[in-house]
Amino acid sequence: MKKLIPNMLTLTNIMMGAFSLLFLVQDAHLHKHIIIPIMISIGATCDYFDGRLARKFDAVSEMGKQMDSFADIITFGIAPVMLLNHLIAYGHSPIMIVASLLYIIAGIYRLARFNVSTAKGYFMGLPIPPAGVVLAGYCFLYPFWYSLVSREVSLAISAVLLVLLAFLMVSTKKIKRRGVQS
């Protein structure tokens, strides 16, 4: 039974990301900028513990590793990008489309690089879970400050943040590990 717990946490992470996307397309909910970052944070908590518990319970598997990567791209890649695009209402802006795609592609590349890496003791580049949490936090705070700047400045800041996070994920900077995560 203990060996099921890590996979249940990974599945909860997937559900938080998928539910974030489903919640985003619901027109009836006004507080998406609050609820979706909370769901992403719950996903991050599950992601933090799933690998640790898998190692503790001797339940590490290739299937679990792959499920974790799929969960991470949904919860920390696609969900926060879609929320940001929804909040700034620049969904058809070429700059946001390019910046959003760069972030998602960098996240997928980062996860694939992690999955084939044999590095021990450090991460190569920023892991996607912290990048997604930063983006979710930015979305959470967005409604509080966007009225202070023009739409163009808001768009520029958002695009720069996406590109910066994408760059950090694909960078070759070594970041010391305090446990294993993707």
Secondary structure, 3 states (H helix, E strand, C coil): CCCHHHHHHHHHHHHHHHHHHHHHCCCCCCCHHHHHHHHHHHHHHHHHHHHHHHHHCCCCCHHHHHHHHHHHHHHHHHHHHHHHHHHHCCCCCHHHHHHHHHHHHHHHHHHHHHHHCCCCCEEECCCHHHHHHHHHHHHHHHHHHHHHCCHHHHHHHHHHHHHHHHHHHHCCCEEECCCCCC
